[in-house]
Amino acid sequence: MVSNLQNNLINKEALYGAKNYSPLPIVLQKGEGVYLWDVDGNKYLDMMSAYSAVSHGHSHPELVKVLVNQAEKLAISSRAFYTEPFGEYIEKLSKLSGFESILPMNTGAEAVETAIKAARRWGYFTKGIEENSAEIIVADGNFHGRTTTIVGFSSEADYKKGFGPFADGFVQADYCNTNCDCSKICEKSIQSIKNSINKNTCAVLVEPIQGEGGIITPQDGWLRQLRDLCDDNNVLLILDEIQSGLGRTGKMFAYEHEGIKPDGLILGKALGGGLLPVSAFLSSKEVMSHFNPGSHGSTFGGNPLAAKVASKALDLLIDENLIENSKVMGNYLKTKLQEINLDFIREVRGKGLWLGVEFDQKISAKKVCLSLMSEGILAKETHETVIRFAPPLTITKAEIDWAMEKIIKVLRGYQ
């Protein structure tokens, strides 16, 4: 039952806000660790983590302390000047990731746009592609953000309707889906990408796991084959790890499960510690050398406040063993979900604390999310039949056990 207070606040948002979201009927007021509270004081376990942005938990005290201390000193001055925290932040991110050069932005979509710019300039100035002819291969089912350029190469009609015309220069190929009938490692996907490569191809841009697409998890070995294919054809491999990166899959970066390294890496979400929008594009000196003063920038990108918080967020991933916890607790949660014996559950997939449960078409994932909410669990559906479970990386076994009791209770009610 939604209280009058929550109804009033929901109605205000409906009255004054654009209707570009369809939220669950709950008004949140407070967050701490893995928990959220609504304005009526009801407590919920957060199994969504703001699409991986809250990997450290809500209002982590050390991150809040850094935020407040830096805000009292200097929050923003623009990149027109050098600032104390920025150099230390990008040095730390470079050494941690193994990438030579960092270009900071704010939102994930901005970092994707940066990657597109970088790939095209490399294509023109290093590979020698004819001007205005560069092509980037993307995957079916992708989600990289909401700008007009990005939605233009989406395969989701709802993301594109009414927003055209869209930019040229993108070619869509098949993604590797574990549900495919391939006898080998996503042979259909690799062949589709191979067939799409030509003299104008500068990059392949994919997600190691498709989050918004439904936690679509490629077969083991697919990224290695894709890495080899790009190497053989002098094409950049750029991975969008905005959601999958920084410990979410039980490794610092999802590509580490395959023992490869991309030419470019896109980060966001958890980089801001659940407090600020912070993103970055990481690559080599060679790729980044084609940017020059005035060619690209951001007023807020790399600001002192963001740099300080992101730097501390990176420290905490290591200091608090969050990546290992994601691996161990993720395996535990996945096993528990797989043990639920209900005929309408088609598949449980994902890595680390980034899992998707897919239902038969007869089950509405949103209705299940509403039922979970009434039991004190907040989760979100995607593509009508998939629920994502992605709690903060700080979650404990006891908290998972409590959640599983509620999840099993709710799902059995749909038999």
LOZA-876732 format. One record per residue (C-alpha): residue number from 1; x, y, z. Coordinates in nm, 3 decimals, padded with zeros to 5 digits. Layout:
REM LOZA-876732
<NUM <X Y Z>>
...
END
This chain:
REM LOZA-876732
<1 <00.000 00.000 00.000>>
<2 <00.145 00.335 -00.106>>
<3 <00.101 00.598 00.164>>
<4 <-00.055 00.941 00.108>>
<5 <00.287 01.101 00.154>>
<6 <00.441 00.884 -00.117>>
<7 <00.140 00.935 -00.344>>
<8 <00.172 01.312 -00.313>>
<9 <00.543 01.303 -00.403>>
<10 <00.482 01.063 -00.691>>
<11 <00.206 01.289 -00.823>>
<12 <00.437 01.592 -00.811>>
<13 <00.692 01.410 -01.021>>
<14 <00.420 01.307 -01.266>>
<15 <00.293 01.664 -01.284>>
<16 <00.625 01.847 -01.325>>
<17 <00.859 01.584 -01.466>>
<18 <00.903 01.446 -01.816>>
<19 <00.770 01.091 -01.834>>
<20 <01.090 00.930 -01.956>>
<21 <01.095 00.673 -01.674>>
<22 <00.845 00.430 -01.530>>
<23 <00.964 00.391 -01.169>>
<24 <00.833 00.146 -00.916>>
<25 <00.584 00.321 -00.682>>
<26 <00.824 00.396 -00.400>>
<27 <00.979 00.725 -00.283>>
<28 <01.325 00.679 -00.136>>
<29 <01.470 00.907 00.126>>
<30 <01.783 00.745 00.270>>
<31 <02.052 00.493 00.184>>
<32 <02.319 00.323 00.392>>
<33 <02.532 00.027 00.288>>
<34 <02.315 -00.227 00.105>>
<35 <01.990 -00.077 00.235>>
<36 <01.745 00.194 00.130>>
<37 <01.457 00.352 00.321>>
<38 <01.144 00.515 00.184>>
<39 <00.987 00.834 00.320>>
<40 <00.763 00.625 00.549>>
<41 <01.064 00.459 00.711>>
<42 <01.028 00.121 00.540>>
<43 <01.359 -00.061 00.486>>
<44 <01.463 -00.236 00.163>>
<45 <01.759 -00.441 00.044>>
<46 <01.899 -00.278 -00.269>>
<47 <01.952 -00.549 -00.532>>
<48 <02.008 -00.303 -00.815>>
<49 <02.286 -00.066 -00.702>>
<50 <02.177 00.211 -00.940>>
<51 <02.286 00.003 -01.240>>
<52 <02.624 -00.071 -01.072>>
<53 <02.689 00.289 -00.966>>
<54 <02.656 00.199 -00.595>>
<55 <02.907 -00.085 -00.587>>
<56 <03.061 00.052 -00.265>>
<57 <02.723 00.071 -00.092>>
<58 <02.515 00.379 -00.023>>
<59 <02.686 00.676 00.142>>
<60 <03.010 00.495 00.220>>
<61 <03.145 00.695 00.516>>
<62 <03.499 00.726 00.380>>
<63 <03.374 00.843 00.042>>
<64 <03.138 01.093 00.204>>
<65 <03.426 01.223 00.416>>
<66 <03.644 01.272 00.108>>
<67 <03.353 01.440 -00.074>>
<68 <03.290 01.688 00.207>>
<69 <03.656 01.767 00.267>>
<70 <03.727 01.832 -00.101>>
<71 <03.404 02.031 -00.151>>
<72 <03.516 02.263 00.128>>
<73 <03.849 02.320 -00.051>>
<74 <03.782 02.323 -00.426>>
<75 <03.502 02.157 -00.622>>
<76 <03.551 02.280 -00.977>>
<77 <03.777 02.515 -01.168>>
<78 <03.754 02.359 -01.519>>
<79 <04.042 02.196 -01.705>>
<80 <04.158 02.543 -01.805>>
<81 <04.386 02.508 -01.501>>
<82 <04.582 02.229 -01.338>>
<83 <04.438 02.106 -01.008>>
<84 <04.593 01.914 -00.719>>
<85 <04.379 01.594 -00.720>>
<86 <04.358 01.531 -01.094>>
<87 <04.710 01.412 -01.170>>
<88 <04.714 01.173 -00.875>>
<89 <04.375 01.032 -00.978>>
<90 <04.465 00.955 -01.340>>
<91 <04.804 00.815 -01.234>>
<92 <04.625 00.576 -00.999>>
<93 <04.369 00.475 -01.262>>
<94 <04.643 00.424 -01.521>>
<95 <04.855 00.203 -01.295>>
<96 <04.556 00.004 -01.176>>
<97 <04.420 -00.058 -01.526>>
<98 <04.744 -00.082 -01.723>>
<99 <04.628 00.179 -01.976>>
<100 <04.871 00.458 -02.056>>
<101 <04.635 00.748 -02.108>>
<102 <04.310 00.865 -01.947>>
<103 <04.049 01.109 -02.076>>
<104 <03.801 01.199 -01.798>>
<105 <03.433 01.269 -01.853>>
<106 <03.119 01.268 -01.639>>
<107 <02.849 01.031 -01.762>>
<108 <02.889 00.695 -01.927>>
<109 <02.736 00.819 -02.251>>
<110 <02.995 01.099 -02.265>>
<111 <03.274 00.844 -02.228>>
<112 <03.124 00.635 -02.510>>
<113 <03.111 00.944 -02.733>>
<114 <03.476 01.006 -02.641>>
<115 <03.566 00.651 -02.742>>
<116 <03.391 00.700 -03.077>>
<117 <03.585 01.021 -03.140>>
<118 <03.915 00.856 -03.042>>
<119 <03.853 00.553 -03.263>>
<120 <03.766 00.766 -03.565>>
<121 <04.072 00.989 -03.529>>
<122 <04.295 00.684 -03.494>>
<123 <04.130 00.544 -03.806>>
<124 <04.198 00.860 -04.006>>
<125 <04.538 00.963 -03.870>>
<126 <04.700 00.625 -03.796>>
<127 <04.527 00.365 -04.012>>
<128 <04.480 00.600 -04.307>>
<129 <04.105 00.563 -04.362>>
<130 <03.964 00.813 -04.610>>
<131 <03.812 01.117 -04.437>>
<132 <03.446 01.079 -04.331>>
<133 <03.447 00.709 -04.419>>
<134 <03.535 00.545 -04.085>>
<135 <03.307 00.268 -03.959>>
<136 <03.260 00.120 -03.613>>
<137 <03.111 -00.226 -03.571>>
<138 <02.861 -00.257 -03.286>>
<139 <02.661 -00.553 -03.157>>
<140 <02.298 -00.643 -03.184>>
<141 <02.123 -00.582 -02.851>>
<142 <02.375 -00.319 -02.742>>
<143 <02.314 -00.042 -02.492>>
<144 <02.580 00.228 -02.469>>
<145 <02.378 00.533 -02.363>>
<146 <02.110 00.778 -02.472>>
<147 <02.270 01.041 -02.698>>
<148 <02.134 01.066 -03.052>>
<149 <02.455 00.919 -03.193>>
<150 <02.442 00.622 -02.958>>
<151 <02.072 00.541 -02.989>>
<152 <02.117 00.567 -03.363>>
<153 <02.314 00.241 -03.364>>
<154 <02.088 00.066 -03.112>>
<155 <01.877 -00.230 -03.224>>
<156 <01.598 -00.132 -02.982>>
<157 <01.322 00.049 -03.173>>
<158 <01.190 00.230 -02.864>>
<159 <01.527 00.398 -02.808>>
<160 <01.524 00.539 -03.162>>
<161 <01.162 00.625 -03.238>>
<162 <01.117 00.995 -03.311>>
<163 <01.482 01.091 -03.258>>
<164 <01.625 01.062 -03.612>>
<165 <01.797 01.132 -03.839>>
<166 <02.097 00.943 -03.704>>
<167 <02.468 00.948 -03.776>>
<168 <02.624 00.717 -04.033>>
<169 <02.935 00.514 -03.969>>
<170 <02.803 00.226 -03.758>>
<171 <02.755 -00.134 -03.869>>
<172 <02.559 -00.381 -03.659>>
<173 <02.677 -00.741 -03.621>>
<174 <02.562 -01.038 -03.411>>
<175 <02.643 -01.056 -03.040>>
<176 <02.748 -01.383 -02.881>>
<177 <02.446 -01.526 -02.701>>
<178 <02.481 -01.841 -02.491>>
<179 <02.136 -01.946 -02.614>>
<180 <02.254 -01.968 -02.975>>
<181 <02.270 -02.301 -03.158>>
<182 <02.637 -02.263 -03.246>>
<183 <02.847 -02.578 -03.222>>
<184 <03.157 -02.369 -03.153>>
<185 <03.225 -02.056 -02.947>>
<186 <02.969 -01.814 -03.086>>
<187 <03.083 -01.895 -03.438>>
<188 <02.786 -01.705 -03.583>>
<189 <02.883 -01.387 -03.398>>
<190 <03.251 -01.399 -03.491>>
<191 <03.166 -01.467 -03.854>>
<192 <02.913 -01.181 -03.855>>
<193 <03.174 -00.937 -03.721>>
<194 <03.438 -01.071 -03.960>>
<195 <03.203 -01.022 -04.255>>
<196 <03.141 -00.662 -04.143>>
<197 <03.508 -00.563 -04.140>>
<198 <03.637 -00.370 -04.439>>
<199 <03.910 -00.116 -04.518>>
<200 <03.711 00.158 -04.342>>
<201 <03.662 -00.029 -04.013>>
<202 <03.839 00.150 -03.729>>
<203 <03.691 -00.025 -03.425>>
<204 <03.465 -00.291 -03.278>>
<205 <03.267 -00.155 -02.980>>
<206 <03.096 -00.410 -02.753>>
<207 <02.997 -00.481 -02.393>>
<208 <03.168 -00.788 -02.239>>
<209 <02.827 -00.865 -02.089>>
<210 <02.517 -00.687 -02.215>>
<211 <02.349 -00.539 -01.909>>
<212 <02.043 -00.357 -02.041>>
<213 <02.011 -00.631 -02.302>>
<214 <01.928 -00.875 -02.022>>
<215 <02.263 -00.975 -01.865>>
<216 <02.347 -01.152 -02.191>>
<217 <02.670 -01.338 -02.113>>
<218 <02.887 -01.455 -02.406>>
<219 <03.034 -01.803 -02.419>>
<220 <03.381 -01.846 -02.273>>
<221 <03.642 -01.775 -02.537>>
<222 <03.436 -01.529 -02.740>>
<223 <03.631 -01.220 -02.633>>
<224 <03.959 -01.400 -02.705>>
<225 <03.842 -01.477 -03.058>>
<226 <03.725 -01.118 -03.099>>
<227 <04.064 -00.992 -02.978>>
<228 <04.240 -01.211 -03.236>>
<229 <04.003 -01.098 -03.512>>
<230 <04.072 -00.731 -03.438>>
<231 <04.448 -00.792 -03.427>>
<232 <04.441 -00.974 -03.760>>
<233 <04.256 -00.685 -03.927>>
<234 <04.423 -00.381 -03.765>>
<235 <04.101 -00.281 -03.588>>
<236 <04.068 -00.138 -03.237>>
<237 <03.878 -00.344 -02.980>>
<238 <03.690 -00.108 -02.747>>
<239 <03.501 -00.248 -02.449>>
<240 <03.220 -00.069 -02.271>>
<241 <03.261 -00.166 -01.905>>
<242 <03.051 00.114 -01.760>>
<243 <02.841 -00.141 -01.572>>
<244 <03.061 -00.451 -01.580>>
<245 <03.386 -00.286 -01.472>>
<246 <03.541 -00.215 -01.131>>
<247 <03.465 -00.545 -00.964>>
<248 <03.105 -00.604 -01.066>>
<249 <03.176 -00.944 -01.230>>
<250 <03.426 -01.071 -00.972>>
<251 <03.728 -00.931 -01.158>>
<252 <03.847 -00.571 -01.168>>
<253 <03.738 -00.569 -01.534>>
<254 <03.514 -00.824 -01.704>>
<255 <03.762 -00.877 -01.990>>
<256 <04.008 -01.026 -01.738>>
<257 <03.794 -01.342 -01.731>>
<258 <03.923 -01.403 -02.085>>
<259 <04.287 -01.308 -02.024>>
<260 <04.287 -01.036 -02.291>>
<261 <04.326 -00.660 -02.300>>
<262 <04.126 -00.424 -02.524>>
<263 <04.268 -00.123 -02.706>>
<264 <04.022 00.107 -02.534>>
<265 <03.816 00.080 -02.214>>
<266 <03.510 00.281 -02.114>>
<267 <03.440 00.321 -01.742>>
<268 <03.171 00.498 -01.539>>
<269 <02.905 00.417 -01.278>>
<270 <03.105 00.281 -00.979>>
<271 <03.395 00.514 -01.061>>
<272 <03.200 00.787 -00.883>>
<273 <03.161 00.586 -00.565>>
<274 <02.783 00.616 -00.577>>
<275 <02.810 00.989 -00.509>>
<276 <02.897 01.163 -00.836>>
<277 <02.879 01.104 -01.212>>
<278 <03.236 01.014 -01.308>>
<279 <03.348 00.840 -01.626>>
<280 <03.660 00.796 -01.835>>
<281 <03.794 00.659 -02.161>>
<282 <04.122 00.471 -02.126>>
<283 <04.356 00.381 -02.409>>
<284 <04.714 00.392 -02.536>>
<285 <04.934 00.695 -02.599>>
<286 <04.907 00.617 -02.969>>
<287 <04.527 00.637 -02.976>>
<288 <04.506 00.937 -02.743>>
<289 <04.780 01.129 -02.923>>
<290 <04.529 01.238 -03.188>>
<291 <04.344 01.460 -02.941>>
<292 <04.474 01.814 -02.928>>
<293 <04.367 02.123 -02.728>>
<294 <04.022 02.221 -02.846>>
<295 <03.937 01.889 -03.014>>
<296 <03.746 01.753 -02.716>>
<297 <03.668 01.856 -02.362>>
<298 <03.429 01.884 -02.070>>
<299 <03.375 02.163 -01.816>>
<300 <03.311 01.919 -01.533>>
<301 <03.519 01.624 -01.657>>
<302 <03.808 01.557 -01.419>>
<303 <03.699 01.825 -01.171>>
<304 <03.877 01.817 -00.832>>
<305 <03.574 01.687 -00.644>>
<306 <03.518 01.400 -00.888>>
<307 <03.890 01.319 -00.905>>
<308 <03.923 01.296 -00.529>>
<309 <03.613 01.080 -00.485>>
<310 <03.700 00.851 -00.776>>
<311 <04.053 00.807 -00.646>>
<312 <03.919 00.698 -00.308>>
<313 <03.661 00.473 -00.474>>
<314 <03.944 00.291 -00.652>>
<315 <04.134 00.251 -00.323>>
<316 <03.832 00.103 -00.148>>
<317 <03.781 -00.164 -00.414>>
<318 <04.120 -00.302 -00.310>>
<319 <04.135 -00.210 00.058>>
<320 <03.794 -00.358 00.138>>
<321 <03.838 -00.667 -00.082>>
<322 <03.522 -00.582 -00.277>>
<323 <03.628 -00.759 -00.596>>
<324 <03.687 -01.091 -00.421>>
<325 <03.360 -01.047 -00.231>>
<326 <03.183 -00.994 -00.563>>
<327 <03.329 -01.321 -00.691>>
<328 <03.249 -01.527 -00.381>>
<329 <02.908 -01.380 -00.302>>
<330 <02.819 -01.374 -00.671>>
<331 <02.890 -01.745 -00.706>>
<332 <02.687 -01.810 -00.392>>
<333 <02.390 -01.602 -00.508>>
<334 <02.399 -01.758 -00.856>>
<335 <02.399 -02.109 -00.710>>
<336 <02.104 -02.028 -00.484>>
<337 <01.907 -01.880 -00.775>>
<338 <01.985 -02.181 -00.994>>
<339 <01.856 -02.412 -00.722>>
<340 <01.506 -02.263 -00.742>>
<341 <01.308 -02.537 -00.911>>
<342 <01.030 -02.359 -01.099>>
<343 <00.937 -02.444 -01.455>>
<344 <00.893 -02.082 -01.568>>
<345 <01.256 -01.991 -01.491>>
<346 <01.439 -02.027 -01.822>>
<347 <01.792 -01.932 -01.720>>
<348 <02.010 -01.777 -01.452>>
<349 <02.316 -01.609 -01.606>>
<350 <02.590 -01.358 -01.536>>
<351 <02.916 -01.327 -01.347>>
<352 <02.998 -01.202 -00.999>>
<353 <02.727 -00.987 -00.845>>
<354 <02.567 -00.914 -01.182>>
<355 <02.305 -01.177 -01.247>>
<356 <01.995 -01.204 -01.460>>
<357 <01.699 -01.436 -01.410>>
<358 <01.497 -01.491 -01.728>>
<359 <01.134 -01.606 -01.716>>
<360 <00.898 -01.752 -01.972>>
<361 <00.694 -01.499 -02.167>>
<362 <00.391 -01.566 -01.945>>
<363 <00.566 -01.408 -01.643>>
<364 <00.597 -01.029 -01.621>>
<365 <00.932 -00.934 -01.469>>
<366 <00.795 -00.596 -01.364>>
<367 <00.512 -00.760 -01.169>>
<368 <00.768 -00.981 -00.997>>
<369 <00.968 -00.667 -00.908>>
<370 <00.655 -00.514 -00.754>>
<371 <00.602 -00.831 -00.551>>
<372 <00.965 -00.825 -00.438>>
<373 <00.926 -00.462 -00.334>>
<374 <00.640 -00.557 -00.104>>
<375 <00.878 -00.808 00.059>>
<376 <01.154 -00.551 00.111>>
<377 <01.371 -00.611 -00.196>>
<378 <01.433 -00.355 -00.470>>
<379 <01.521 -00.494 -00.812>>
<380 <01.449 -00.387 -01.170>>
<381 <01.338 -00.568 -01.480>>
<382 <01.476 -00.540 -01.830>>
<383 <01.320 -00.654 -02.156>>
<384 <00.994 -00.759 -01.983>>
<385 <01.106 -01.110 -01.883>>
<386 <01.443 -01.059 -01.709>>
<387 <01.517 -00.942 -01.355>>
<388 <01.863 -00.815 -01.271>>
<389 <02.012 -00.887 -00.930>>
<390 <02.314 -00.661 -00.873>>
<391 <02.350 -00.564 -00.507>>
<392 <02.638 -00.352 -00.374>>
<393 <02.967 -00.543 -00.368>>
<394 <02.964 -00.517 00.011>>
<395 <02.674 -00.761 00.052>>
<396 <02.718 -01.049 00.298>>
<397 <02.612 -01.414 00.295>>
<398 <02.355 -01.348 00.568>>
<399 <02.200 -01.069 00.361>>
<400 <02.185 -01.294 00.054>>
<401 <02.023 -01.571 00.262>>
<402 <01.757 -01.327 00.382>>
<403 <01.698 -01.209 00.025>>
<404 <01.670 -01.564 -00.108>>
<405 <01.391 -01.645 00.137>>
<406 <01.194 -01.350 00.001>>
<407 <01.278 -01.423 -00.363>>
<408 <01.173 -01.787 -00.334>>
<409 <00.851 -01.687 -00.157>>
<410 <00.764 -01.437 -00.431>>
<411 <00.849 -01.664 -00.723>>
<412 <00.652 -01.957 -00.583>>
<413 <00.351 -01.728 -00.580>>
<414 <00.369 -01.719 -00.963>>
<415 <00.339 -02.099 -01.008>>
END
